[in-house]
Amino acid sequence: RMLPQGDIAMLPLNWKSRLPCSHFGLRIPLNQQAKKGVTVLVRVTESDYQGEIGLLLHNRGKEEYFWTTGDPLGRLLILPSPMIKANGKL
């Protein structure tokens, strides 16, 4: 596939998963992409999200960005997420 210079594209990953309760997923870019000017726009996935997870790529580089199925495009960090209550306590 190809992402033209300056474009943003949502890439569906054909992956649905429920995250552990009290955790969230954070999608982040890879260094190899950043060197080419391509980044994953940071997105958060809450533990109760049930839709398909995708990557939002932005090509701010000087050339078109090409990739094929199976190429690494980003990372998904799964982190704990304590809830903040209305009174300010965790």
C-alpha positions in Angstrom: 0.0 0.0 0.0 1.0 3.6 -0.4 0.4 6.8 1.7 1.0 10.0 -0.3 3.1 12.9 1.1 0.9 14.9 3.5 -1.9 12.4 3.7 -3.5 10.7 6.7 -5.0 7.3 6.5 -6.8 5.0 8.9 -5.5 1.4 8.6 -7.9 -1.2 9.9 -6.0 -4.0 11.6 -8.8 -6.6 11.4 -8.3 -7.1 15.1 -10.8 -6.8 17.9 -9.8 -7.4 21.5 -11.0 -6.4 24.9 -8.3 -5.0 27.1 -8.1 -6.0 30.8 -10.4 -4.0 33.1 -8.7 -0.8 34.4 -6.2 -0.7 31.5 -5.9 1.2 28.3 -4.1 0.7 25.0 -1.9 3.4 23.5 -0.9 3.2 19.9 2.5 4.7 19.1 4.9 5.0 16.1 8.1 3.1 15.4 11.5 4.9 15.0 12.0 3.5 11.5 8.9 5.2 10.3 9.8 8.5 12.1 13.0 8.7 10.1 11.0 8.7 6.9 8.6 11.3 8.3 5.7 8.9 8.9 4.1 8.6 12.3 1.2 6.9 14.0 -1.0 9.6 15.4 -1.3 8.7 19.1 -4.7 7.2 20.0 -6.1 5.7 23.1 -8.2 2.6 23.3 -10.3 2.2 26.5 -10.8 -1.1 28.2 -14.6 -1.2 27.3 -14.0 -0.4 23.6 -15.4 -3.3 21.4 -14.8 -2.0 17.9 -12.0 -2.8 15.5 -8.6 -1.4 16.4 -6.7 0.6 13.7 -3.7 2.8 13.2 -4.0 6.4 12.0 -0.9 7.1 9.9 0.3 10.5 8.9 2.9 11.0 6.2 4.7 14.3 6.9 7.8 13.2 4.9 9.0 14.4 1.6 8.1 11.2 -0.3 5.3 8.7 -0.7 5.4 5.9 2.0 5.0 2.3 0.9 4.4 -0.8 3.0 3.2 -4.3 2.5 1.1 -6.7 4.5 3.1 -7.9 7.5 5.4 -4.8 7.8 5.6 -3.4 11.4 3.8 -0.1 11.5 3.4 0.7 15.2 3.2 -0.6 18.7 0.3 -1.0 21.1 1.2 -0.4 24.7 -1.2 -1.8 27.3 -1.0 0.2 30.5 -2.9 0.4 33.9 -5.4 3.1 34.1 -6.6 4.1 37.6 -9.9 5.9 37.6 -10.1 9.3 39.1 -13.3 9.8 41.0 -15.3 13.1 41.2 -13.8 13.8 44.7 -10.3 13.6 43.2 -9.4 10.3 44.8 -8.3 7.2 42.9 
